[in-house]
Protein backbone atom coordinates (compact mmCIF):
# COMPACT_ATOMS: atom_id res chain seq x y z
CA UNK A 1 0.00 0.00 0.00
CA UNK A 2 2.83 2.38 0.79
CA UNK A 3 4.46 1.69 -2.59
CA UNK A 4 1.24 2.51 -4.43
CA UNK A 5 0.93 5.84 -2.61
CA UNK A 6 4.54 6.68 -3.41
CA UNK A 7 4.01 5.95 -7.09
CA UNK A 8 0.84 8.00 -7.00
CA UNK A 9 2.61 10.94 -5.40
CA UNK A 10 5.67 10.84 -7.65
CA UNK A 11 4.13 10.14 -11.06
CA UNK A 12 0.39 10.59 -11.32
CA UNK A 13 -0.10 13.81 -9.36
CA UNK A 14 2.63 15.81 -11.19
CA UNK A 15 1.37 14.44 -14.52
CA UNK A 16 -2.17 15.51 -13.66
CA UNK A 17 -0.96 18.98 -12.64
CA UNK A 18 1.03 19.26 -15.88
CA UNK A 19 -2.10 18.35 -17.87
CA UNK A 20 -4.09 20.98 -16.00
CA UNK A 21 -1.36 23.53 -16.68
CA UNK A 22 -1.27 22.80 -20.41
CA UNK A 23 -5.07 22.94 -20.66
CA UNK A 24 -5.06 26.26 -18.78
CA UNK A 25 -2.42 27.73 -21.11
CA UNK A 26 -4.31 26.44 -24.17
CA UNK A 27 -7.58 28.05 -23.12
CA UNK A 28 -5.83 31.25 -22.09
CA UNK A 29 -4.22 31.62 -25.52
CA UNK A 30 -7.53 30.71 -27.20
CA UNK A 31 -9.44 33.38 -25.26
CA UNK A 32 -6.75 35.99 -25.91
CA UNK A 33 -6.70 35.21 -29.64
CA UNK A 34 -10.49 35.52 -29.83
CA UNK A 35 -10.35 38.88 -28.02
CA UNK A 36 -7.63 40.13 -30.37
CA UNK A 37 -9.63 38.90 -33.37
CA UNK A 38 -12.73 40.84 -32.27
CA UNK A 39 -10.66 43.98 -31.61
CA UNK A 40 -9.12 43.63 -35.08
CA UNK A 41 -12.57 43.19 -36.63
CA UNK A 42 -13.83 46.36 -34.92
CA UNK A 43 -10.81 48.32 -36.22
CA UNK A 44 -11.41 46.87 -39.68
CA UNK A 45 -15.06 48.01 -39.58
CA UNK A 46 -14.02 51.52 -38.52
CA UNK A 47 -11.41 51.71 -41.29
CA UNK A 48 -13.92 50.45 -43.84
CA UNK A 49 -16.52 53.02 -42.75
CA UNK A 50 -13.93 55.81 -42.91
CA UNK A 51 -12.83 54.69 -46.37
CA UNK A 52 -16.42 54.63 -47.60
CA UNK A 53 -17.08 58.07 -46.10
CA UNK A 54 -13.88 59.53 -47.57
CA UNK A 55 -14.62 57.94 -50.93
CA UNK A 56 -18.08 59.51 -51.00
CA UNK A 57 -16.67 62.89 -50.07
CA UNK A 58 -14.13 62.67 -52.87
CA UNK A 59 -16.74 61.55 -55.40
CA UNK A 60 -19.04 64.47 -54.49
CA UNK A 61 -16.21 66.98 -54.98
PyMOL Python script that loads the backbone (N, CA, C, O; Angstrom):
from pymol import cmd

cmd.read_pdbstr("""\
ATOM      1  N   UNK A   1       0.827  -1.203   0.000  1.00  0.00           N
ATOM      2  CA  UNK A   1       0.000   0.000   0.000  1.00  0.00           C
ATOM      3  C   UNK A   1       0.864   1.256   0.000  1.00  0.00           C
ATOM      4  O   UNK A   1       0.539   2.241  -0.664  1.00  0.00           O
ATOM      5  N   UNK A   2       1.938   1.217   0.729  1.00  0.00           N
ATOM      6  CA  UNK A   2       2.826   2.380   0.786  1.00  0.00           C
ATOM      7  C   UNK A   2       3.485   2.638  -0.570  1.00  0.00           C
ATOM      8  O   UNK A   2       3.675   3.786  -0.971  1.00  0.00           O
ATOM      9  N   UNK A   3       3.829   1.559  -1.264  1.00  0.00           N
ATOM     10  CA  UNK A   3       4.458   1.687  -2.585  1.00  0.00           C
ATOM     11  C   UNK A   3       3.489   2.325  -3.578  1.00  0.00           C
ATOM     12  O   UNK A   3       3.894   3.156  -4.391  1.00  0.00           O
ATOM     13  N   UNK A   4       2.245   1.952  -3.520  1.00  0.00           N
ATOM     14  CA  UNK A   4       1.242   2.514  -4.425  1.00  0.00           C
ATOM     15  C   UNK A   4       1.083   4.014  -4.166  1.00  0.00           C
ATOM     16  O   UNK A   4       0.990   4.795  -5.113  1.00  0.00           O
ATOM     17  N   UNK A   5       1.051   4.413  -2.930  1.00  0.00           N
ATOM     18  CA  UNK A   5       0.932   5.835  -2.607  1.00  0.00           C
ATOM     19  C   UNK A   5       2.158   6.625  -3.076  1.00  0.00           C
ATOM     20  O   UNK A   5       2.040   7.759  -3.540  1.00  0.00           O
ATOM     21  N   UNK A   6       3.321   6.014  -2.950  1.00  0.00           N
ATOM     22  CA  UNK A   6       4.541   6.682  -3.406  1.00  0.00           C
ATOM     23  C   UNK A   6       4.515   6.875  -4.916  1.00  0.00           C
ATOM     24  O   UNK A   6       4.856   7.946  -5.417  1.00  0.00           O
ATOM     25  N   UNK A   7       4.114   5.845  -5.632  1.00  0.00           N
ATOM     26  CA  UNK A   7       4.010   5.950  -7.094  1.00  0.00           C
ATOM     27  C   UNK A   7       2.969   7.010  -7.460  1.00  0.00           C
ATOM     28  O   UNK A   7       3.174   7.800  -8.382  1.00  0.00           O
ATOM     29  N   UNK A   8       1.887   7.019  -6.749  1.00  0.00           N
ATOM     30  CA  UNK A   8       0.838   8.004  -7.003  1.00  0.00           C
ATOM     31  C   UNK A   8       1.354   9.421  -6.784  1.00  0.00           C
ATOM     32  O   UNK A   8       1.089  10.318  -7.584  1.00  0.00           O
ATOM     33  N   UNK A   9       2.088   9.612  -5.702  1.00  0.00           N
ATOM     34  CA  UNK A   9       2.610  10.944  -5.405  1.00  0.00           C
ATOM     35  C   UNK A   9       3.670  11.368  -6.403  1.00  0.00           C
ATOM     36  O   UNK A   9       3.703  12.533  -6.799  1.00  0.00           O
ATOM     37  N   UNK A  10       4.534  10.460  -6.819  1.00  0.00           N
ATOM     38  CA  UNK A  10       5.675  10.840  -7.648  1.00  0.00           C
ATOM     39  C   UNK A  10       5.337  10.961  -9.130  1.00  0.00           C
ATOM     40  O   UNK A  10       5.965  11.753  -9.833  1.00  0.00           O
ATOM     41  N   UNK A  11       4.371  10.204  -9.621  1.00  0.00           N
ATOM     42  CA  UNK A  11       4.130  10.142 -11.062  1.00  0.00           C
ATOM     43  C   UNK A  11       2.782  10.735 -11.447  1.00  0.00           C
ATOM     44  O   UNK A  11       2.715  11.623 -12.296  1.00  0.00           O
ATOM     45  N   UNK A  12       1.723  10.259 -10.837  1.00  0.00           N
ATOM     46  CA  UNK A  12       0.391  10.587 -11.319  1.00  0.00           C
ATOM     47  C   UNK A  12      -0.002  12.019 -10.965  1.00  0.00           C
ATOM     48  O   UNK A  12      -0.573  12.718 -11.801  1.00  0.00           O
ATOM     49  N   UNK A  13       0.287  12.463  -9.764  1.00  0.00           N
ATOM     50  CA  UNK A  13      -0.102  13.814  -9.360  1.00  0.00           C
ATOM     51  C   UNK A  13       0.655  14.884 -10.164  1.00  0.00           C
ATOM     52  O   UNK A  13       0.008  15.814 -10.644  1.00  0.00           O
ATOM     53  N   UNK A  14       1.965  14.812 -10.340  1.00  0.00           N
ATOM     54  CA  UNK A  14       2.627  15.807 -11.193  1.00  0.00           C
ATOM     55  C   UNK A  14       2.145  15.753 -12.650  1.00  0.00           C
ATOM     56  O   UNK A  14       2.019  16.790 -13.301  1.00  0.00           O
ATOM     57  N   UNK A  15       1.879  14.557 -13.151  1.00  0.00           N
ATOM     58  CA  UNK A  15       1.374  14.436 -14.519  1.00  0.00           C
ATOM     59  C   UNK A  15       0.011  15.108 -14.645  1.00  0.00           C
ATOM     60  O   UNK A  15      -0.253  15.813 -15.619  1.00  0.00           O
ATOM     61  N   UNK A  16      -0.852  14.889 -13.659  1.00  0.00           N
ATOM     62  CA  UNK A  16      -2.171  15.509 -13.663  1.00  0.00           C
ATOM     63  C   UNK A  16      -2.061  17.032 -13.589  1.00  0.00           C
ATOM     64  O   UNK A  16      -2.785  17.741 -14.287  1.00  0.00           O
ATOM     65  N   UNK A  17      -1.159  17.534 -12.748  1.00  0.00           N
ATOM     66  CA  UNK A  17      -0.957  18.981 -12.645  1.00  0.00           C
ATOM     67  C   UNK A  17      -0.409  19.550 -13.949  1.00  0.00           C
ATOM     68  O   UNK A  17      -0.799  20.642 -14.361  1.00  0.00           O
ATOM     69  N   UNK A  18       0.491  18.815 -14.599  1.00  0.00           N
ATOM     70  CA  UNK A  18       1.027  19.259 -15.880  1.00  0.00           C
ATOM     71  C   UNK A  18      -0.078  19.320 -16.937  1.00  0.00           C
ATOM     72  O   UNK A  18      -0.108  20.246 -17.748  1.00  0.00           O
ATOM     73  N   UNK A  19      -0.982  18.340 -16.932  1.00  0.00           N
ATOM     74  CA  UNK A  19      -2.101  18.351 -17.871  1.00  0.00           C
ATOM     75  C   UNK A  19      -3.015  19.543 -17.603  1.00  0.00           C
ATOM     76  O   UNK A  19      -3.465  20.206 -18.537  1.00  0.00           O
ATOM     77  N   UNK A  20      -3.287  19.813 -16.342  1.00  0.00           N
ATOM     78  CA  UNK A  20      -4.094  20.982 -16.003  1.00  0.00           C
ATOM     79  C   UNK A  20      -3.425  22.279 -16.462  1.00  0.00           C
ATOM     80  O   UNK A  20      -4.082  23.187 -16.971  1.00  0.00           O
ATOM     81  N   UNK A  21      -2.114  22.346 -16.274  1.00  0.00           N
ATOM     82  CA  UNK A  21      -1.363  23.530 -16.681  1.00  0.00           C
ATOM     83  C   UNK A  21      -1.432  23.734 -18.188  1.00  0.00           C
ATOM     84  O   UNK A  21      -1.664  24.850 -18.653  1.00  0.00           O
ATOM     85  N   UNK A  22      -1.232  22.667 -18.950  1.00  0.00           N
ATOM     86  CA  UNK A  22      -1.273  22.796 -20.408  1.00  0.00           C
ATOM     87  C   UNK A  22      -2.674  23.163 -20.890  1.00  0.00           C
ATOM     88  O   UNK A  22      -2.820  23.965 -21.813  1.00  0.00           O
ATOM     89  N   UNK A  23      -3.692  22.590 -20.281  1.00  0.00           N
ATOM     90  CA  UNK A  23      -5.066  22.943 -20.665  1.00  0.00           C
ATOM     91  C   UNK A  23      -5.348  24.405 -20.322  1.00  0.00           C
ATOM     92  O   UNK A  23      -5.990  25.112 -21.099  1.00  0.00           O
ATOM     93  N   UNK A  24      -4.875  24.858 -19.171  1.00  0.00           N
ATOM     94  CA  UNK A  24      -5.056  26.257 -18.782  1.00  0.00           C
ATOM     95  C   UNK A  24      -4.380  27.197 -19.778  1.00  0.00           C
ATOM     96  O   UNK A  24      -4.974  28.191 -20.196  1.00  0.00           O
ATOM     97  N   UNK A  25      -3.143  26.886 -20.157  1.00  0.00           N
ATOM     98  CA  UNK A  25      -2.421  27.727 -21.107  1.00  0.00           C
ATOM     99  C   UNK A  25      -3.119  27.710 -22.467  1.00  0.00           C
ATOM    100  O   UNK A  25      -3.214  28.743 -23.130  1.00  0.00           O
ATOM    101  N   UNK A  26      -3.608  26.539 -22.882  1.00  0.00           N
ATOM    102  CA  UNK A  26      -4.310  26.440 -24.166  1.00  0.00           C
ATOM    103  C   UNK A  26      -5.547  27.334 -24.182  1.00  0.00           C
ATOM    104  O   UNK A  26      -5.751  28.094 -25.129  1.00  0.00           O
ATOM    105  N   UNK A  27      -6.368  27.249 -23.147  1.00  0.00           N
ATOM    106  CA  UNK A  27      -7.583  28.053 -23.119  1.00  0.00           C
ATOM    107  C   UNK A  27      -7.274  29.536 -22.957  1.00  0.00           C
ATOM    108  O   UNK A  27      -7.991  30.381 -23.494  1.00  0.00           O
ATOM    109  N   UNK A  28      -6.225  29.857 -22.228  1.00  0.00           N
ATOM    110  CA  UNK A  28      -5.830  31.250 -22.085  1.00  0.00           C
ATOM    111  C   UNK A  28      -5.434  31.843 -23.442  1.00  0.00           C
ATOM    112  O   UNK A  28      -5.869  32.940 -23.792  1.00  0.00           O
ATOM    113  N   UNK A  29      -4.615  31.119 -24.200  1.00  0.00           N
ATOM    114  CA  UNK A  29      -4.222  31.618 -25.516  1.00  0.00           C
ATOM    115  C   UNK A  29      -5.421  31.660 -26.462  1.00  0.00           C
ATOM    116  O   UNK A  29      -5.515  32.563 -27.293  1.00  0.00           O
ATOM    117  N   UNK A  30      -6.331  30.702 -26.350  1.00  0.00           N
ATOM    118  CA  UNK A  30      -7.527  30.706 -27.195  1.00  0.00           C
ATOM    119  C   UNK A  30      -8.390  31.928 -26.907  1.00  0.00           C
ATOM    120  O   UNK A  30      -8.850  32.595 -27.834  1.00  0.00           O
ATOM    121  N   UNK A  31      -8.613  32.224 -25.637  1.00  0.00           N
ATOM    122  CA  UNK A  31      -9.436  33.379 -25.257  1.00  0.00           C
ATOM    123  C   UNK A  31      -8.761  34.678 -25.701  1.00  0.00           C
ATOM    124  O   UNK A  31      -9.424  35.577 -26.219  1.00  0.00           O
ATOM    125  N   UNK A  32      -7.450  34.775 -25.501  1.00  0.00           N
ATOM    126  CA  UNK A  32      -6.747  35.985 -25.912  1.00  0.00           C
ATOM    127  C   UNK A  32      -6.782  36.167 -27.422  1.00  0.00           C
ATOM    128  O   UNK A  32      -6.932  37.291 -27.901  1.00  0.00           O
ATOM    129  N   UNK A  33      -6.648  35.088 -28.178  1.00  0.00           N
ATOM    130  CA  UNK A  33      -6.696  35.211 -29.638  1.00  0.00           C
ATOM    131  C   UNK A  33      -8.080  35.615 -30.107  1.00  0.00           C
ATOM    132  O   UNK A  33      -8.202  36.378 -31.066  1.00  0.00           O
ATOM    133  N   UNK A  34      -9.133  35.120 -29.451  1.00  0.00           N
ATOM    134  CA  UNK A  34     -10.494  35.519 -29.827  1.00  0.00           C
ATOM    135  C   UNK A  34     -10.715  37.002 -29.515  1.00  0.00           C
ATOM    136  O   UNK A  34     -11.331  37.717 -30.305  1.00  0.00           O
ATOM    137  N   UNK A  35     -10.214  37.465 -28.367  1.00  0.00           N
ATOM    138  CA  UNK A  35     -10.354  38.884 -28.017  1.00  0.00           C
ATOM    139  C   UNK A  35      -9.616  39.753 -29.034  1.00  0.00           C
ATOM    140  O   UNK A  35     -10.147  40.767 -29.486  1.00  0.00           O
ATOM    141  N   UNK A  36      -8.402  39.361 -29.393  1.00  0.00           N
ATOM    142  CA  UNK A  36      -7.628  40.128 -30.367  1.00  0.00           C
ATOM    143  C   UNK A  36      -8.320  40.114 -31.725  1.00  0.00           C
ATOM    144  O   UNK A  36      -8.305  41.119 -32.436  1.00  0.00           O
ATOM    145  N   UNK A  37      -8.926  38.989 -32.094  1.00  0.00           N
ATOM    146  CA  UNK A  37      -9.630  38.900 -33.367  1.00  0.00           C
ATOM    147  C   UNK A  37     -10.819  39.865 -33.394  1.00  0.00           C
ATOM    148  O   UNK A  37     -11.036  40.548 -34.395  1.00  0.00           O
ATOM    149  N   UNK A  38     -11.597  39.927 -32.295  1.00  0.00           N
ATOM    150  CA  UNK A  38     -12.730  40.840 -32.270  1.00  0.00           C
ATOM    151  C   UNK A  38     -12.279  42.297 -32.275  1.00  0.00           C
ATOM    152  O   UNK A  38     -12.928  43.134 -32.902  1.00  0.00           O
ATOM    153  N   UNK A  39     -11.180  42.617 -31.591  1.00  0.00           N
ATOM    154  CA  UNK A  39     -10.656  43.981 -31.614  1.00  0.00           C
ATOM    155  C   UNK A  39     -10.223  44.334 -33.034  1.00  0.00           C
ATOM    156  O   UNK A  39     -10.482  45.441 -33.507  1.00  0.00           O
ATOM    157  N   UNK A  40      -9.566  43.400 -33.711  1.00  0.00           N
ATOM    158  CA  UNK A  40      -9.120  43.627 -35.082  1.00  0.00           C
ATOM    159  C   UNK A  40     -10.311  43.804 -36.009  1.00  0.00           C
ATOM    160  O   UNK A  40     -10.261  44.636 -36.915  1.00  0.00           O
ATOM    161  N   UNK A  41     -11.382  43.039 -35.805  1.00  0.00           N
ATOM    162  CA  UNK A  41     -12.575  43.194 -36.634  1.00  0.00           C
ATOM    163  C   UNK A  41     -13.210  44.561 -36.420  1.00  0.00           C
ATOM    164  O   UNK A  41     -13.660  45.183 -37.381  1.00  0.00           O
ATOM    165  N   UNK A  42     -13.255  45.042 -35.180  1.00  0.00           N
ATOM    166  CA  UNK A  42     -13.826  46.364 -34.923  1.00  0.00           C
ATOM    167  C   UNK A  42     -12.993  47.453 -35.608  1.00  0.00           C
ATOM    168  O   UNK A  42     -13.550  48.379 -36.196  1.00  0.00           O
ATOM    169  N   UNK A  43     -11.670  47.346 -35.535  1.00  0.00           N
ATOM    170  CA  UNK A  43     -10.813  48.318 -36.219  1.00  0.00           C
ATOM    171  C   UNK A  43     -11.022  48.250 -37.719  1.00  0.00           C
ATOM    172  O   UNK A  43     -11.028  49.280 -38.394  1.00  0.00           O
ATOM    173  N   UNK A  44     -11.194  47.045 -38.247  1.00  0.00           N
ATOM    174  CA  UNK A  44     -11.415  46.874 -39.677  1.00  0.00           C
ATOM    175  C   UNK A  44     -12.729  47.522 -40.097  1.00  0.00           C
ATOM    176  O   UNK A  44     -12.798  48.156 -41.151  1.00  0.00           O
ATOM    177  N   UNK A  45     -13.778  47.369 -39.278  1.00  0.00           N
ATOM    178  CA  UNK A  45     -15.062  48.013 -39.581  1.00  0.00           C
ATOM    179  C   UNK A  45     -14.922  49.530 -39.576  1.00  0.00           C
ATOM    180  O   UNK A  45     -15.453  50.206 -40.457  1.00  0.00           O
ATOM    181  N   UNK A  46     -14.205  50.072 -38.583  1.00  0.00           N
ATOM    182  CA  UNK A  46     -14.016  51.519 -38.516  1.00  0.00           C
ATOM    183  C   UNK A  46     -13.255  52.016 -39.738  1.00  0.00           C
ATOM    184  O   UNK A  46     -13.625  53.029 -40.332  1.00  0.00           O
ATOM    185  N   UNK A  47     -12.187  51.303 -40.118  1.00  0.00           N
ATOM    186  CA  UNK A  47     -11.410  51.713 -41.287  1.00  0.00           C
ATOM    187  C   UNK A  47     -12.250  51.637 -42.551  1.00  0.00           C
ATOM    188  O   UNK A  47     -12.147  52.506 -43.418  1.00  0.00           O
ATOM    189  N   UNK A  48     -13.079  50.608 -42.664  1.00  0.00           N
ATOM    190  CA  UNK A  48     -13.920  50.452 -43.838  1.00  0.00           C
ATOM    191  C   UNK A  48     -14.945  51.584 -43.921  1.00  0.00           C
ATOM    192  O   UNK A  48     -15.188  52.138 -44.993  1.00  0.00           O
ATOM    193  N   UNK A  49     -15.548  51.921 -42.762  1.00  0.00           N
ATOM    194  CA  UNK A  49     -16.522  53.018 -42.753  1.00  0.00           C
ATOM    195  C   UNK A  49     -15.851  54.340 -43.100  1.00  0.00           C
ATOM    196  O   UNK A  49     -16.422  55.149 -43.832  1.00  0.00           O
ATOM    197  N   UNK A  50     -14.646  54.569 -42.582  1.00  0.00           N
ATOM    198  CA  UNK A  50     -13.931  55.808 -42.909  1.00  0.00           C
ATOM    199  C   UNK A  50     -13.574  55.848 -44.383  1.00  0.00           C
ATOM    200  O   UNK A  50     -13.665  56.903 -45.010  1.00  0.00           O
ATOM    201  N   UNK A  51     -13.166  54.708 -44.955  1.00  0.00           N
ATOM    202  CA  UNK A  51     -12.825  54.686 -46.373  1.00  0.00           C
ATOM    203  C   UNK A  51     -14.056  54.952 -47.233  1.00  0.00           C
ATOM    204  O   UNK A  51     -13.970  55.660 -48.236  1.00  0.00           O
ATOM    205  N   UNK A  52     -15.199  54.388 -46.848  1.00  0.00           N
ATOM    206  CA  UNK A  52     -16.425  54.628 -47.596  1.00  0.00           C
ATOM    207  C   UNK A  52     -16.804  56.101 -47.501  1.00  0.00           C
ATOM    208  O   UNK A  52     -17.164  56.720 -48.502  1.00  0.00           O
ATOM    209  N   UNK A  53     -16.724  56.663 -46.292  1.00  0.00           N
ATOM    210  CA  UNK A  53     -17.082  58.070 -46.095  1.00  0.00           C
ATOM    211  C   UNK A  53     -16.140  58.978 -46.886  1.00  0.00           C
ATOM    212  O   UNK A  53     -16.594  59.915 -47.544  1.00  0.00           O
ATOM    213  N   UNK A  54     -14.840  58.710 -46.827  1.00  0.00           N
ATOM    214  CA  UNK A  54     -13.879  59.530 -47.571  1.00  0.00           C
ATOM    215  C   UNK A  54     -14.060  59.361 -49.068  1.00  0.00           C
ATOM    216  O   UNK A  54     -13.904  60.322 -49.822  1.00  0.00           O
ATOM    217  N   UNK A  55     -14.382  58.171 -49.502  1.00  0.00           N
ATOM    218  CA  UNK A  55     -14.618  57.939 -50.931  1.00  0.00           C
ATOM    219  C   UNK A  55     -15.836  58.701 -51.419  1.00  0.00           C
ATOM    220  O   UNK A  55     -15.823  59.247 -52.522  1.00  0.00           O
ATOM    221  N   UNK A  56     -16.884  58.746 -50.616  1.00  0.00           N
ATOM    222  CA  UNK A  56     -18.079  59.507 -51.005  1.00  0.00           C
ATOM    223  C   UNK A  56     -17.778  60.996 -51.047  1.00  0.00           C
ATOM    224  O   UNK A  56     -18.238  61.703 -51.944  1.00  0.00           O
ATOM    225  N   UNK A  57     -17.004  61.472 -50.073  1.00  0.00           N
ATOM    226  CA  UNK A  57     -16.673  62.890 -50.070  1.00  0.00           C
ATOM    227  C   UNK A  57     -15.842  63.252 -51.298  1.00  0.00           C
ATOM    228  O   UNK A  57     -16.041  64.313 -51.889  1.00  0.00           O
ATOM    229  N   UNK A  58     -14.937  62.400 -51.675  1.00  0.00           N
ATOM    230  CA  UNK A  58     -14.125  62.674 -52.866  1.00  0.00           C
ATOM    231  C   UNK A  58     -14.977  62.625 -54.130  1.00  0.00           C
ATOM    232  O   UNK A  58     -14.783  63.427 -55.043  1.00  0.00           O
ATOM    233  N   UNK A  59     -15.931  61.672 -54.185  1.00  0.00           N
ATOM    234  CA  UNK A  59     -16.739  61.554 -55.400  1.00  0.00           C
ATOM    235  C   UNK A  59     -17.703  62.735 -55.539  1.00  0.00           C
ATOM    236  O   UNK A  59     -18.038  63.128 -56.657  1.00  0.00           O
ATOM    237  N   UNK A  60     -18.152  63.305 -54.415  1.00  0.00           N
ATOM    238  CA  UNK A  60     -19.044  64.474 -54.489  1.00  0.00           C
ATOM    239  C   UNK A  60     -18.259  65.682 -55.019  1.00  0.00           C
ATOM    240  O   UNK A  60     -18.755  66.441 -55.852  1.00  0.00           O
ATOM    241  N   UNK A  61     -17.020  65.846 -54.518  1.00  0.00           N
ATOM    242  CA  UNK A  61     -16.212  66.979 -54.983  1.00  0.00           C
ATOM    243  C   UNK A  61     -15.774  66.716 -56.411  1.00  0.00           C
ATOM    244  O   UNK A  61     -15.081  67.541 -57.007  1.00  0.00           O
TER     245      UNK A  61
END
""", "prot")
cmd.dss("prot")
cmd.show_as("cartoon", "prot")
cmd.util.cbc("prot")
cmd.orient("prot")
